[in-house]
């Protein structure tokens, strides 16, 4: 999914805007946050 823009000729860029909930007590929220926290280029 994240490489979708690169797979299209003259595709340009792909922008994804998201939020993450942390310190909610949910283990799933923590797992998702840890997985994606290093992938962003804007915080």
DRENDO-1510 file (C-alpha; in Angstrom, 1 decimal, always signed):
<recs>
REC; n; res; u; v; w
REC; 1; UNK; +0.0; +0.0; +0.0 .
REC; 2; UNK; +2.7; +2.5; +1.0 .
REC; 3; UNK; +4.5; +1.9; -2.3 .
REC; 4; UNK; +1.3; +2.5; -4.4 .
REC; 5; UNK; +2.4; +5.9; -5.8 .
REC; 6; UNK; +5.7; +4.5; -6.9 .
REC; 7; UNK; +4.0; +1.7; -8.9 .
REC; 8; UNK; +2.1; +4.1; -11.2 .
REC; 9; UNK; +3.9; +5.7; -14.1 .
REC; 10; UNK; +4.3; +9.4; -13.3 .
REC; 11; UNK; +2.4; +8.7; -10.1 .
REC; 12; UNK; +3.8; +11.5; -8.0 .
REC; 13; UNK; +3.5; +11.1; -4.3 .
REC; 14; UNK; +1.2; +9.4; -1.8 .
REC; 15; UNK; +0.2; +11.4; +1.2 .
REC; 16; UNK; -1.3; +9.7; +4.3 .
REC; 17; UNK; -2.4; +11.7; +7.3 .
REC; 18; UNK; -3.1; +9.8; +10.5 .
REC; 19; UNK; -3.3; +10.1; +14.2 .
REC; 20; UNK; -2.4; +7.6; +16.9 .
REC; 21; UNK; -3.7; +7.1; +20.3 .
REC; 22; UNK; -1.1; +6.3; +23.0 .
REC; 23; UNK; -1.2; +5.6; +26.7 .
REC; 24; UNK; -4.8; +4.3; +26.4 .
REC; 25; UNK; -4.1; +1.1; +28.2 .
REC; 26; UNK; -4.8; -0.9; +25.0 .
REC; 27; UNK; -2.0; -3.2; +24.0 .
REC; 28; UNK; -3.2; -3.1; +20.3 .
REC; 29; UNK; -2.9; +0.7; +20.3 .
REC; 30; UNK; +0.7; +0.4; +21.6 .
REC; 31; UNK; +1.6; -2.3; +19.0 .
REC; 32; UNK; +0.3; -0.2; +16.1 .
REC; 33; UNK; +2.0; +2.9; +17.4 .
REC; 34; UNK; +5.4; +1.1; +17.8 .
REC; 35; UNK; +5.1; -0.3; +14.3 .
REC; 36; UNK; +4.5; +3.0; +12.6 .
REC; 37; UNK; +6.3; +5.6; +14.7 .
REC; 38; UNK; +9.5; +5.4; +12.8 .
REC; 39; UNK; +7.9; +5.6; +9.3 .
REC; 40; UNK; +6.6; +9.2; +9.4 .
REC; 41; UNK; +8.5; +12.2; +8.1 .
REC; 42; UNK; +6.3; +14.8; +9.8 .
REC; 43; UNK; +5.2; +14.7; +13.5 .
</recs>
